[in-house]
Amino acid sequence: MTTASIDELLKNGNDAFAQGNYHQALNQYLKIIDIDPANQVGLAKVATAYYKLRDYPKAVAALNKALEGDPKNRDLLVMLGMVYVRTNDKTNALAVYDRLKKVHPDKAELLYKEIYK
């Protein structure tokens, strides 16, 4: 498949996501990863779809994979922290808070407030 194919899958996934069809979006995003396992946009989209589907174990795995390629990504770190908040895993949420505090202190404070809500 070509870059055009990846772009088409991304567009189809984004369209489905915007309509709240997270399963359909996820299927499109997973196809991107099948073509290019290191595709950062695809990895982030897979993680986001799992998060929206509340499939938190898969969201954590996808987020960690995406963060391997972009360890300071603010949005991915916040989402990872929120997964841990939603699953009542305060220890890991605080670990993400510590990572976030070093690179994006403004967002770290928001996560901290969620942890201690």
C-alpha positions in Angstrom: 0.0 0.0 0.0 1.1 3.5 -0.6 1.1 6.7 1.4 -2.1 7.6 -0.4 -3.7 4.4 1.0 -2.5 5.4 4.5 -3.9 8.9 4.0 -7.2 7.4 2.9 -7.4 5.1 5.9 -6.6 8.0 8.2 -9.4 10.1 6.6 -11.9 7.3 6.8 -10.9 6.7 10.4 -11.2 10.3 11.3 -14.6 10.6 9.6 -15.9 7.6 11.5 -14.4 9.0 14.8 -16.0 12.4 14.3 -19.4 10.6 13.9 -18.8 8.6 17.2 -18.2 5.4 15.3 -15.2 4.4 17.4 -15.1 0.7 16.4 -15.1 1.6 12.7 -12.5 4.3 13.3 -10.3 1.8 15.2 -10.5 -0.7 12.3 -9.2 2.0 9.9 -6.4 3.0 12.3 -5.3 -0.6 12.9 -5.0 -1.0 9.1 -2.5 1.9 9.1 -0.5 0.1 11.8 -0.6 -3.1 9.8 1.0 -1.2 6.9 3.4 0.9 8.9 3.9 -0.3 12.5 5.9 2.8 13.4 3.4 5.3 12.1 3.1 7.8 15.0 -0.2 9.2 13.8 -1.7 5.8 13.5 -0.4 4.7 16.9 -1.9 7.8 18.5 -5.2 7.3 16.8 -5.4 3.7 17.8 -4.7 4.7 21.4 -7.4 7.4 21.3 -10.0 5.0 19.8 -9.3 2.4 22.5 -9.6 5.2 25.1 -13.0 6.3 23.7 -14.2 2.7 23.6 -13.1 2.4 27.3 -10.9 -0.5 26.5 -8.3 0.8 28.9 -5.9 -2.2 28.9 -5.5 -1.9 25.1 -5.4 1.9 25.4 -2.5 1.7 27.8 -0.6 -0.7 25.5 -1.2 1.5 22.5 -0.3 4.7 24.4 2.9 3.2 25.6 3.8 2.1 22.1 3.0 5.6 20.7 5.1 7.1 23.5 8.1 5.0 22.6 8.4 7.1 19.4 7.3 10.4 21.0 8.1 10.2 24.7 7.3 13.9 25.4 3.9 14.0 23.6 1.7 16.1 25.9 -1.6 14.7 24.6 -0.5 11.1 24.8 0.8 11.5 28.3 -2.3 13.2 29.5 -4.5 10.5 28.0 -2.3 7.8 29.6 -2.7 9.5 33.0 -6.4 9.8 32.5 -6.6 6.1 31.7 -4.9 5.4 35.0 -7.3 7.8 36.8 -10.3 6.1 35.3 -9.1 2.7 36.4 -8.3 4.0 39.9 -4.6 3.2 39.4 -3.2 6.2 41.4 0.4 4.8 41.5 0.7 4.8 37.7 -1.3 8.0 37.3 1.2 9.7 39.6 4.1 8.3 37.7 2.7 9.8 34.5 2.2 13.1 36.4 5.9 13.1 37.2 6.8 12.5 33.6 4.4 15.2 32.4 5.6 17.7 35.0 9.1 17.6 33.5 7.9 18.5 29.9 4.5 20.1 30.2 4.0 21.5 33.8 0.7 23.2 32.8 -0.9 20.0 31.8 0.6 18.1 34.7 -1.3 20.3 37.1 -4.6 19.4 35.4 -3.8 15.7 35.6 -2.9 16.2 39.3 -6.3 17.7 40.0 -7.9 14.7 38.2 -5.9 12.2 40.3 -7.1 13.9 43.6 -10.6 14.7 42.6 
